[in-house]
Amino acid sequence: MSESERPYGLLSETSGIGETRDPRLQRHLPLLEGVRWLEAGWRDFWIQPGPSLAYGIIVFLLSIAFVWTLIAFGRDYILFPALAGFMIVAPFLAIGLYDKSRAIEEGKRISLGSMLLVRPRAGAQVFFAGLLLCLLMVLWTRAAVLLYALFFGVTAFPGLDHIVGMLFGTAVGWAMLIVGTAIGGLFAAFAFAISVFAVPMLLDRPVDALTAMGMSMQLVWNNLGPTLAWGAMVFLLFAACVLTGLAGMIIIFPLLGHATWHAYRAVAPAEIWE
């Protein structure tokens, strides 16, 4: 089999990082290409901004309701892992924003109703992908609870008022933060790799969820610098949302949703489907 005929999912038989990358999937983008994606997302936001704002408000209200439910039912001990886990399912929640950006490209009518009732070209596969992401989020929250138990034993959760001092004021707390950050980073890296381009791909192409996730991981690996920089930008903007009591979701979530569509367009070349 010639190199040009080699399937995209097949790695080179020779060893080494360079040989596991496919030149046909490399876009040779600048490291901070994500800034351009944000600019494009901002432009999409202000083309008929009403639906995007409404979408952001809905996500904000759902987030507040989720946080209130955790606190009201005494599950505040998983609040921080759940907030981190939100980034795992966020690509699925943003599918309506991808649809608006696609509609802008195609010159189609835009409405909040069409954004909420999206008809992905992959059909029900997009919901299967969403289920997988939700399961990954649940796995992360359970891992975080187990991690707390490993470091603090049967010590009851001290409450949101005292947890910061417990984490930053004790040696055990610092150890848990270091280990937890490392484990959480692995979860985040995996979730980012399989989802960042998968959900836009399922909206755009009639492929199955596992194929989309596998292709998303390949695209991230073959464009590691700009995609990691993009992930860092997403994290910083999400952190800004948390610091504003999630109110920043109203603007930042739609912005990131539109920008992610442009990231997908820039990184996923059309020839991979030919």
N, C-alpha and C positions, 0 to 999 in steps of 0.2 A: 504493500500500500504506500503510495507516495505521500509526502508531507501535506500536499494540497488537498488530498482526499481523506486525511485523518479526521474522524469525527471530533466535534468540539469538546465532548465530555471525556475524551481519551487523553490521558497525560502521556508525555513523552516517555519512552522506555529508558532513556538515559537519566542519570541522577543529576540533582542540582536544581536550585530554585528557578533559574532562567529557563530550564527545559520544561518546567511545568506550566509555563505561560504560553498562550496562543497569540501570535502576532495579529491575527485577525480580530481579536477581542481587545486589543490595546488601542486606546484613542490618543495617547501622547498629549494629554491635557496638562495645562499649568497646575501647579500645586494648589493654588488658591482659586481654581476655576469655580468653586462654590460661591464666591462673591458674585460672579456673573449669574449664577442660578438664582441667587437671592434677588438680584436686580430684576431678572425676568419674572420671578414670582411676585415681586412688588408691583410690576406693571399689570400682571394678570389680576391682582387683588383690586386695583383701581379701575379695571374695566367692569362696569356694573358691580360696584363694591357691595351693594345690598346683600346679595346671596352669600358672599364670602363672610361678611360681618355676621349675618344670621347664623351661618355654619359655625363660626368661632364662638358665638354666644351659646349655641346648643352644646358644644363640647365643653365650654366653661361650666355651664349649669350641670351637665352630667358629672363632671369632675367634682364639683362642690357637693353634689348629692352623694357621690361615692365616698368622699372623705367624711361627710356627716354621718353616713351609715356606719362606717368603721368605728367612729368615735362613740356613736349612740349605742352600739351593740358591744362595746368593750373590746373592740379589735384594733385599738389604736397602736398596739405593738407591731402591727404589720404595715403601718401607715407609710413609713419611709421606704421599705421594700416595694410597696404597692406603687408609690409615686415613681420609683425607678422603673418598675415593671410597666408602667404606662407607656414608656418609650418603645417597648416591645410591640404593643398592639397598636400604637399610633399610626403606622403605615396603613393598616386596614381601616382605621377610622377616617382617614383622610381621602378615601377613594372618591368621594363626591367632589373634592377639590381638584383631584386629577382630572375628573370628568369635565369640570369647568374649563381648565386649561386646554384640554383636548378640543372642547367645543369652540374655544377662541381660535385655535389653529384652523379649524374647519369652517369657521364662519357661521356656526350654528347658534340657535337661540339658547340663552342661558336663563335658568330659573332655579330657585331653591328646591322646588319640587323635583326637577330633573336631577339635581345633585344628591338628593336624599333617596331617590328611586333609580339608582344607577343600573344600567343594563350592561354588565361587562361582557366582552366578547368571549371570555372563557366560561361564561355561565356560572353554575353553582360552584365551580372550582375555587372561585374567589372566597366563598364562605368556608370551604375546607381549609384554605390557607389561613383565614382568620381564626378558625378553631385551633389550628396547630399553634398559632402565635399566642392565643389565650392559654393553651396548655403549657406553653413555655413560660408564660408569665406566672402561672400558678406554681410551676416547678421552682422558679426563682424565689417566690415568696416563702415557700416551704423550706427551701435551702437557707434562706435568711433566718427563719425561726430556729432551725436546727443549729445554725452557727451561733446564735445568741445563747442557746442552751449549752452548747459545748464550752463557751467561755464563762458564762455566768451561772451555770447549773440551774438549780430550781429557784433562783432568785426571781421574785415577781417583777414584772415590768414596772419601772418606777413612775411611769406616766410621762407625757410629753413635756411637763414642766421640769423634770429632773434628768431626763435621758441624756441631754447634752453634757451636763456636768459629769454624769456617770461615764460617758464615752471618752471625753477629753480630759477628765480629771483623775483618771486611774490608769495604771499600767495595763491592766486587763482590757480596759476600754480601748486603749490605743492599739493593743495587739489585735483585738477584734476588728477595728477599723482597717488595719493594714491587710489582714487576711480577707476580710469581707470585700474590700475594694478590689483585691486581686481576683477573687472568685466572681464578684459582680462584673468585673471587666471582661472576664471570659464569657459570661452569659451575654453581656451587651454586645461584644464583638461578634459572637455567633448569630444573635438575633438580628443585628444590623446587616450582616453579610447575606443572610437568607431572605430578608424582607425588603431592603431598601429599593430594589428594582423589581422584586417579584410582584407586588400588588399592582403597580402601574402596568407591568407586563400583562397581568391577567385581565386588566381592563382593556388593554390595547390588542391582545393577541388571543386566539383560541387555543391555548395551551393548558395542560394540567398543572395543578399546584406544585407538585414535586419537581416537575421540569422547570417551572418558573423560579422556584427557590434555588435549584441547582445552578441555573443560568445566572441568577443574581449573585451567587457566591463566586462563580467564575469571573463575572464582570468586575466584582470588587477586587479579586486577587490580581487580575490583569491590569487594573488601574488603581493600584494600592495607594499611591501618594495622594491624589486628588480625592479619592473616596474616603480615606481616613481623615483628611482635612475637613471634608464635608460632614463627617460624623461628629467631629469636634465642634463645628459650628452649630450643628443641631443640638448637641449637648449644652452648649453655652446659652443658646436661646431658650431651651427648656428650663435651665437653671434660673434664667431671668423670670420665666413664668412662675416658678415656685416662689421666688423671692417677692413677687407681687401678690402673693396669696392666690395664685392661679388666674388672676384677672388678666394677666398678659396673654393668656390663651386666646382671648377674643381677637387679637391682632396677629400674634406670633404663630398660632396654629394654622390659620389659613395661609399665611405667608410661607411657612415651611411646606405645606401641602402643595401649593402652586410651584414652589421652587423645586420640590422633589420630582415633579413631572418633567421639568426642564432638565434635571439631572439625568433622568431616565432617557430622555431624547438624546442627550449628549453622549451618554456612555453606551447605550444599547444600539449598535449599528444595525441597519435594516438587513444587511447581507447575511446575518447569522440565521435568518429564516429562509434563505434561498437554497 
